[in-house]
Amino acid sequence: MSALLRNAPIVLETKEAQGSLITMKYWGYFIAKFAAAAVPLLGLRLLIDGIWPPLTNAYNYQLSRFAFDLPYTMAVLFWFLLCCGAVYLIVLDQRYRCRVCLRRLRMPVETGSWSRMLQFGRPRIEYICPYGHGTLREDEIQISGRQMPEWNPHSDDMWEELCAAASKDTGREP
């Protein structure tokens, strides 16, 4: 599925052409994963409803099986837990994907140190896109509540970044 989105032609025109199209591709892939997970889960729910016979009508009123039939209630509870697990795995997978190419981020690098926090900062974990599109930085331990990871995009020209770092170190232009 990611290969289809990666090679899809760009047909939308926007003010910030590349930036918003990349964002749309990222969230489009997220929605596609939800749709792909919803189809079998909905089929499972329809199967659960089809296995149990319907309850009898009472005065032209269809009673619900949910709270009155324990095996049916347990099956729906199990289905609900499967749905929650699927949503959790989808969000977890999407969190560690590159915002540009949708590939999984790799090479977790630990930076910082608790013993030398004033010199190196708090411990963080950085995940890098294998194609150099950006870096995801997240705190190793969240002390003051849940903090969102920070995505830092890199420029498309990696030689420009390398030359800028080299000229800053030597004090001369390349």
C-alpha positions as CSV (number, residue, x, y, z in Angstrom):
1,M,0.0,0.0,0.0
2,S,2.8,2.4,0.8
3,A,4.4,1.7,-2.6
4,L,1.1,2.9,-4.3
5,L,1.1,6.1,-2.3
6,R,4.8,6.7,-2.8
7,N,4.5,6.5,-6.6
8,A,1.2,8.3,-6.9
9,P,1.2,11.2,-9.3
10,I,0.7,14.7,-7.7
11,V,-2.5,16.1,-9.1
12,L,-3.4,18.6,-6.4
13,E,-2.3,22.2,-6.6
14,T,-1.9,24.1,-3.3
15,K,-0.2,27.2,-2.0
16,E,2.6,25.4,-0.3
17,A,2.8,22.7,-3.0
18,Q,5.2,20.2,-1.6
19,G,4.6,20.7,2.1
20,S,0.9,20.2,2.2
21,L,0.9,17.4,-0.3
22,I,3.4,15.5,1.8
23,T,1.2,16.1,4.9
24,M,-1.8,14.9,2.9
25,K,0.0,11.8,1.9
26,Y,1.0,11.1,5.5
27,W,-2.5,11.4,6.8
28,G,-4.0,9.7,3.8
29,Y,-1.9,6.6,4.6
30,F,-3.1,6.8,8.2
31,I,-6.7,6.8,7.0
32,A,-6.0,4.0,4.6
33,K,-4.7,1.9,7.4
34,F,-7.8,2.6,9.5
35,A,-10.0,1.5,6.5
36,A,-7.9,-1.6,6.0
37,A,-8.4,-2.6,9.6
38,A,-12.1,-1.7,9.7
39,V,-13.1,-4.1,7.0
40,P,-12.2,-7.4,8.8
41,L,-13.3,-6.0,12.1
42,L,-16.7,-5.1,10.7
43,G,-16.9,-8.5,9.1
44,L,-16.2,-10.1,12.5
45,R,-18.9,-8.0,14.1
46,L,-21.4,-9.1,11.4
47,L,-20.3,-12.7,12.0
48,I,-21.0,-12.3,15.7
49,D,-24.4,-10.9,15.0
50,G,-25.2,-13.7,12.5
51,I,-24.2,-16.5,14.9
52,W,-26.6,-15.6,17.7
53,P,-30.3,-16.0,16.9
54,P,-32.4,-12.9,17.2
55,L,-34.4,-12.4,20.4
56,T,-38.2,-12.6,20.2
57,N,-40.2,-9.4,19.8
58,A,-42.1,-8.2,22.8
59,Y,-45.1,-6.1,21.9
60,N,-43.5,-5.1,18.5
61,Y,-40.3,-4.0,20.2
62,Q,-37.0,-5.7,19.3
63,L,-35.0,-6.4,22.4
64,S,-31.2,-5.9,22.5
65,R,-29.1,-9.0,23.0
66,F,-26.2,-7.0,24.5
67,A,-27.0,-6.9,28.2
68,F,-29.2,-10.0,28.4
69,D,-27.2,-12.7,26.7
70,L,-23.8,-13.3,28.5
71,P,-22.0,-15.2,25.6
72,Y,-23.0,-12.5,23.1
73,T,-21.9,-9.8,25.5
74,M,-18.5,-11.4,26.0
75,A,-18.1,-11.9,22.2
76,V,-18.8,-8.2,21.7
77,L,-16.4,-7.3,24.5
78,F,-13.7,-9.4,22.8
79,W,-14.5,-7.7,19.5
80,F,-14.2,-4.2,21.2
81,L,-10.8,-5.1,22.7
82,L,-9.7,-6.2,19.2
83,C,-10.8,-2.9,17.8
84,C,-8.9,-1.0,20.5
85,G,-5.8,-3.0,19.9
86,A,-6.0,-2.4,16.2
87,V,-6.3,1.4,16.7
88,Y,-3.3,1.3,19.1
89,L,-1.1,-0.6,16.7
90,I,-2.1,1.7,13.8
91,V,-1.3,4.9,15.8
92,L,2.0,3.3,17.1
93,D,3.0,2.3,13.5
94,Q,2.2,5.8,12.1
95,R,4.1,7.6,14.8
96,Y,7.4,6.0,13.7
97,R,7.0,6.6,10.0
98,C,8.8,9.3,7.9
99,R,6.6,12.2,7.2
100,V,7.8,12.4,3.6
101,C,8.3,8.9,2.2
102,L,6.2,6.9,4.7
103,R,9.0,4.4,5.4
104,R,9.7,3.2,9.0
105,L,12.2,5.3,10.9
106,R,15.3,3.5,11.8
107,M,18.6,3.7,13.7
108,P,17.4,4.8,17.2
109,V,20.3,6.9,18.6
110,E,20.3,7.8,22.3
111,T,21.6,11.3,23.0
112,G,22.1,13.1,26.3
113,S,22.8,11.8,29.7
114,W,21.2,12.0,33.2
115,S,24.6,12.3,34.8
116,R,25.7,15.1,32.5
117,M,22.4,16.8,31.8
118,L,23.7,20.3,32.0
119,Q,26.3,19.5,29.2
120,F,24.3,17.3,26.9
121,G,20.7,17.9,27.8
122,R,18.0,15.4,28.9
123,P,18.2,11.9,27.4
124,R,16.4,11.6,24.1
125,I,16.0,9.0,21.4
126,E,16.4,10.1,17.8
127,Y,15.0,8.0,14.9
128,I,16.3,8.8,11.4
129,C,14.7,8.3,8.0
130,P,16.9,6.0,6.0
131,Y,16.6,8.4,3.0
132,G,17.6,11.5,5.0
133,H,14.2,13.2,5.0
134,G,14.2,14.0,8.7
135,T,14.7,13.0,12.3
136,L,12.1,12.2,15.0
137,R,13.3,13.3,18.5
138,E,11.4,12.1,21.6
139,D,12.3,12.2,25.2
140,E,13.5,9.0,26.7
141,I,11.4,9.5,29.9
142,Q,8.4,11.8,30.1
143,I,8.6,13.3,33.6
144,S,6.2,16.2,33.3
145,G,3.4,14.4,31.3
146,R,3.2,13.1,27.8
147,Q,5.2,15.2,25.3
148,M,4.8,15.0,21.6
149,P,7.8,13.9,19.6
150,E,9.6,16.6,17.6
151,W,9.9,16.0,13.8
152,N,12.8,17.9,12.2
153,P,12.8,17.8,8.4
154,H,16.2,17.9,6.6
155,S,16.8,19.8,3.4
156,D,16.8,17.8,0.2
157,D,20.4,18.7,-0.5
158,M,22.4,16.8,2.1
159,W,25.7,18.1,0.6
160,E,24.6,21.7,1.5
161,E,24.1,20.6,5.1
162,L,27.5,18.8,5.2
163,C,29.3,21.8,3.6
164,A,27.6,24.2,6.1
165,A,28.8,22.1,9.0
166,A,32.3,21.9,7.6
167,S,32.6,25.6,6.9
168,K,31.4,26.4,10.4
169,D,34.1,24.1,11.9
170,T,37.0,25.5,9.8
171,G,35.8,29.0,9.5
172,R,36.2,29.1,5.7
173,E,33.9,28.6,2.7
174,P,34.2,25.3,0.8
